[in-house]
Amino acid sequence: MMKTETLHLTREWDKTFAESDKVDHCKVTFVNRYGITLAADMYVPKVKERRLPAIAVCGPFGAVKEQCSGLYAQTMAERGFLTIAFDPSFTGESGGQPRYMASPDINTEDFQAAVDFLSVQENVDPDRIGIIGICGWGGLALNTAAIDTRVKATAAMTMYDMSRVNANGYFDSLDEDARYAAREALNAQRVIDYRNGFYELGGGVVDPLPEDAPFFVKDYHAYYKTPRGYHPRSLNSNGGWNKIGTMSFMNMPQLSYTHEIRSAVLIVHGEKAHSCYFSRDAFAAMIKDSKYADNKELMIIPGAVHTDLYDRADVIPFDKLERFFKEYLK
């Protein structure tokens, strides 16, 4: 039998969005193949079919299920899908030690474990399962779709390629020498952490906000550090990842096989988002020389910035998401 960790789950409603009266909500847990128990919120339409199409949702990178992913999951459940929004390994209410670590492998496995869980639910059709990844989890969703043939449809929202940004910096500003210096600093930090017996946190979104902060930092602050999106378990709202928590992304490109994805993919990004280049480039690489480009789509939202696709229901194209998943999870 798979061993599970004992998790202490909050039972009261502690989300950054209002609870819907159109769906039933409960907490669930499932285990990944590394033995880490993950915590999730499940949302089920009150008007139920016998076996429902299902969607697993995660992200943004460093957020928790009480923030954006839960909003997406609840909204898609209102539209007829059984959904779960889960906390990744080592974060939020999910298990895994040490805390506040990330891994391109383990985090891809987290999505696959969510598909495992959904596949065995009595009220889910296992042939109609999709995933939604937000921000850094958009790239991880594409990586999952490239390896998991059970995923029939994938939406990547305001995506980051976490391998690219860790290796190259924002806007591909790091050259080889700068990357080497970053590796030196991270490995020096490993020695410090080992000597101290604990991992130093790298800090979440900067607060207080410097007057000369670039717009994308202001954008993150306006979400994670204000009542709009703050949550006490969110890494981005508080102390952030461990300083060495994401270093493995530097050497492990995660989008190498996206051109082999045969299932449907929808990539959505805001036109004015600092991160839009991730989606444009990921889409171009996915369809280049691909035999499976016909069911791939890039949707650019005019005027939208990065965090608009976190929680602004007037900007997030939920009608499009509903049509997309109903078409490919039929």
C-alpha positions, -999 to +999 in steps of 0.1 A: +000+000+000+011+036-007+020+053+025+004+087+032+014+115+055-010+129+080-020+164+070-037+190+091-062+206+068-081+238+074-119+232+073-132+268+073-134+288+041-101+307+039-099+316+002-092+349-014-124+345-034-161+341-024-176+307-019-200+297-047-235+283-039-235+265-073-210+238-064-202+214-035-168+218-020-146+195+001-110+188+010-093+157-005-058+142-004-038+120-028-002+107-029+024+111-057+049+085-067+075+100-043+053+093-014+043+129-008+007+135+002-009+164-016-038+185-003-065+197-026-099+214-027-125+196-048-154+214-065-183+194-078-212+209-098-245+206-079-262+197-111-243+165-118-240+140-146-233+104-137-197+107-148-182+142-152-152+156-171-126+166-147-098+193-145-068+196-121-056+231-115-024+244-100-004+276-097+009+302-098+044+292-088+047+300-051+010+304-046-015+282-028-048+266-038-067+293-018-056+318-043-058+318-081-060+280-088-090+277-064-108+305-082-102+288-116-113+254-102-145+267-086-155+287-117-149+257-140-170+236-116-198+261-120-196+254-157-200+216-154-166+201-146-154+183-115-123+201-105-095+200-079-071+228-070-040+214-052-010+226-033+023+213-048+048+192-029+065+210+000+041+239+000+008+250+014-012+223+032+006+195+012+032+173+027+069+168+018+101+177+036+120+200+036+095+228+030+096+254+003+115+233-023+106+230-060+116+205-087+107+202-124+104+165-119+085+163-087+062+192-096+054+175-130+047+144-110+023+164-088+001+171-118+003+134-128-007+123-093-037+146-096-046+128-128-042+095-109-066+107-083-092+120-107-090+088-128-103+066-100-132+088-088-166+071-093-181+103-106-153+111-131-149+098-167-112+089-168-111+095-205-121+131-201-094+147-179-077+180-184-053+203-166-049+241-161-016+255-151-012+292-140+020+312-143+050+289-135+026+260-134+016+268-170+050+256-181+047+226-158+013+218-173+029+217-208+056+194-195+029+172-180+009+171-212+041+160-230+045+129-208+010+120-197-012+106-224-042+106-201-043+144-203-067+152-231-067+190-229-043+215-213-046+252-207-016+273-198-025+307-183-001+337-182+027+311-182+063+312-171+089+288-183+106+283-149+136+266-164+142+295-188+138+323-162+160+305-136+188+299-162+185+331-182+170+356-158+141+379-166+140+389-203+170+365-210+193+390-194+219+365-180+249+354-201+271+324-194+293+343-169+263+357-150+248+322-149+281+308-136+281+335-109+246+326-099+256+289-096+285+299-074+263+318-051+237+290-049+263+264-041+279+286-015+245+289+001+242+251+002+272+250+024+258+277+047+225+259+050+242+226+057+264+241+084+234+259+100+211+230+098+183+249+081+174+264+048+174+302+045+144+317+028+149+338-002+121+363+005+087+365-012+074+395-032+094+426-021+076+447+006+077+476+012+076+484-025+106+505-037+095+536-056+117+526-086+104+490-087+098+478-123+062+474-133+061+436-130+073+438-094+045+464-087+021+440-105+030+411-082+029+434-051-006+445-060-018+409-059+003+390-033+008+418-007-026+433-006-061+420+005-067+413-031-046+381-030-027+378+002-028+344+019-008+334+051+003+301+035+014+316+002+052+317-003+049+347-026+029+366+000+054+358+028+090+345+030+092+329-004+111+298-015+143+286+001+173+304-015+183+271-031+147+260-035+144+263-073+180+258-084+174+225-102+154+243-128+186+260-141+199+228-157+167+210-166+147+224-195+111+214-191+097+221-226+119+199-247+091+176-260+061+199-262+062+196-300+052+159-294+020+168-275-008+152-294-037+164-271-052+198-273-034+228-258-046+264-252-021+290-242-035+323-229-015+354-221-020+391-216-007+414-243+009+438-218+023+411-195+060+413-189+060+375-193+042+373-226+073+362-244+073+329-225+039+320-241+047+333-275+080+314-277+065+282-261+037+282-286+060+287-315+083+258-303+053+236-297+039+238-332+072+240-351+077+209-372+049+193-352+024+168-368-001+177-341-005+215-345-041+216-355-054+214-319-030+240-305-040+277-299-024+308-286-048+335-273-035+370-265-058+391-243-056+428-254-043+452-228-040+426-200-010+424-177+004+393-159-018+392-128-050+401-146-052+364-154-048+355-118-082+367-105-099+392-127-131+375-139-137+403-164-103+395-180-099+357-176-116+341-207-137+316-188-162+313-217-132+303-239-119+279-213-154+263-211-157+259-248-121+245-251-126+219-224-160+209-235-148+204-271-118+183-261-132+165-230-163+152-248 
